[in-house]
């Protein structure tokens, strides 16, 4: 191990941390929106089978295949060049894939809340949507956050696959440096360390969020 060289390339690779984080955070926000829409679709008989088909496809296809279909396949099908920049295409592909996982997490989180609470709310004259917004969803969020956090951690690491379609993020920058200097072990070790740092910081933030929600829930619910 060449520690001086690792210290040298550490900040060079770190320059691409914002690219990785921007892709991951943007994809997660879009995935939450996708999952919310799919969750609504699950409650309608006419669209439930479409949601199930969506989940089957995007949970079944490897992320790399989704990247290639979205970035190379669709333009070829439409007889045009790439529709969007590679970074945006990768972000959208990640969002569509993670949305398929989040919709199941949302479903299990809502299912964890006792049905009697919905019945009680309706009996008190509240509308169904109001019961969900004020009673069910706030309680479900506490159950949803831990598995959703694990999904985000996986998403953060999957951004490394974006290099396959030309996006230079942390892994891409490391690969270019390793190919240039043939210091594969040292460079990829630095890449791994950067991912560990980002995941560690996110884990701390998630724990703080869980504590705040637990305190708030305890104050509002008797």
Secondary structure as GFF3:
##gff-version 3
##sequence-region A 1 222
A	DSSP	alpha_helix	3	14	.	.	.	ID=ss1
A	DSSP	alpha_helix	17	42	.	.	.	ID=ss2
A	DSSP	alpha_helix	45	60	.	.	.	ID=ss3
A	DSSP	alpha_helix	63	68	.	.	.	ID=ss4
A	DSSP	pi_helix	69	73	.	.	.	ID=ss5
A	DSSP	alpha_helix	74	77	.	.	.	ID=ss6
A	DSSP	alpha_helix	86	111	.	.	.	ID=ss7
A	DSSP	alpha_helix	115	123	.	.	.	ID=ss8
A	DSSP	alpha_helix	128	131	.	.	.	ID=ss9
A	DSSP	pi_helix	132	136	.	.	.	ID=ss10
A	DSSP	alpha_helix	137	158	.	.	.	ID=ss11
A	DSSP	three_ten_helix	159	165	.	.	.	ID=ss12
A	DSSP	alpha_helix	170	181	.	.	.	ID=ss13
A	DSSP	alpha_helix	184	220	.	.	.	ID=ss14
###
